[in-house]
Amino acid sequence: MPYICMYCGKEIKNLERSTVRCPYCGYRVLAKKRSSLAKEVKS
């Protein structure tokens, strides 16, 4: 599952489990990337 760095905004495809850091800037706050599909809800 891809993650996005909250500081520099780059996408990280594979994340090592031992260190949770952005390989580009070293920031420790990452978010899971959301899917691009919109969900339909009946009202």
N, C-alpha and C positions, 0 to 999 in steps of 0.2 A: 504494500500500500504506500503510495507516495505521500510525502510530507512537504510542507512549505515553511521556510524560515520566516518568522514574524519580523525580523529586522531587515534583511536584504531582499526577501521575496523570492529567492531562488527555490526551485523544486529539487528535492532530494528523493531519488528513486529507491535506493536501498539504504537502510539505516542499520548501523551496527548496534547490537543490543548493549554492549559494554559502555559505550559513550553516546550520550544523547546531546550532540552538538552539531551545528551546521559546519560542514567541511569547508565552506567558503569564507565565513566571517567569524565562526567560533561562538555564535550566539546560542543560548541554551533553550530558547522558547521555540517550539515547533508545533505546527497545527496539521491535522490530517486534511488532505485535499478533498474537497467535496466533489461528488459526481456531477457531471454536466447535464444529467437528465432532470427535467422538471416533473414533479409528481402532480397528478390530477386528483382533485378531491371533489366528490359530489357534494352539492349543497342542498 
